[in-house]
């Protein structure tokens, strides 16, 4: 397993494999490698993003309007 810290503006709920990981900002433990996350804002459509999860950890920052 690896970890990734996520910051999304505005804050969103993050889902992985159908499981709600919580509201951003958050740190999640995920399998190492490229993973697809579903970002669900309080209003508006959900978006999918791909992040690279590393064993040593990492970070990703997204602006929802740019996705």
N, C-alpha and C positions, 0 to 999 in steps of 0.2 A: 504494500500500500504506500501511497504517497499523499501529499497534501497540497492544497492550493488555497490561497487567500483571495477572496473575491470582493471587489468594490464595484457597485453599479450605481450610476446616477440617472434617474432617481432610484431609491432602494426598491428591490424586487424580491419575490420569493424564488428560490432556486430549487429545481427538481432534477434528480438524477435517477434514472431507472424507475420513474414513477413515485419516488420517495421525496418528500419535501425536506430539503436540507436546512431550511430556515430563511430568514430575511437578511439581505446584505446590509452592512458588510459582515462577512462570515469567513471562517476557515473550515474547510471540509477535508475529510480523509476519503480519498478515491483511489481506484486502481491506477497504477503507473501507466502512462501512455496518453494518447489523444482521446479525450472524452467529450461527449456532447452533453451540454446542460441546457435545460429549458428555463428561461427567465420569464416570470409571470408578474407583470406590474399590477398595481391596484386597479388601474383603469387602462384599457387598450389591449391590443392583441399580445399574445406571448411571442417570444423570440427564442430561437435556438442558437447557441454559440458553441464553438469548439475550443477547448483549452488543453494545453499540454501539462499533464500532471507528472511531477518528478518526485522521486523518493526523498530527495533533500528538501522538497518544498518549493513553492514558487508563488507568484502573485499574478493576478489579472485584473485589469480595470477596464470597464466599458461605460460608454455613454449610450443609454438606450436609444436616443434619437439618431445615433450614427449607425445602428444595426439594421 
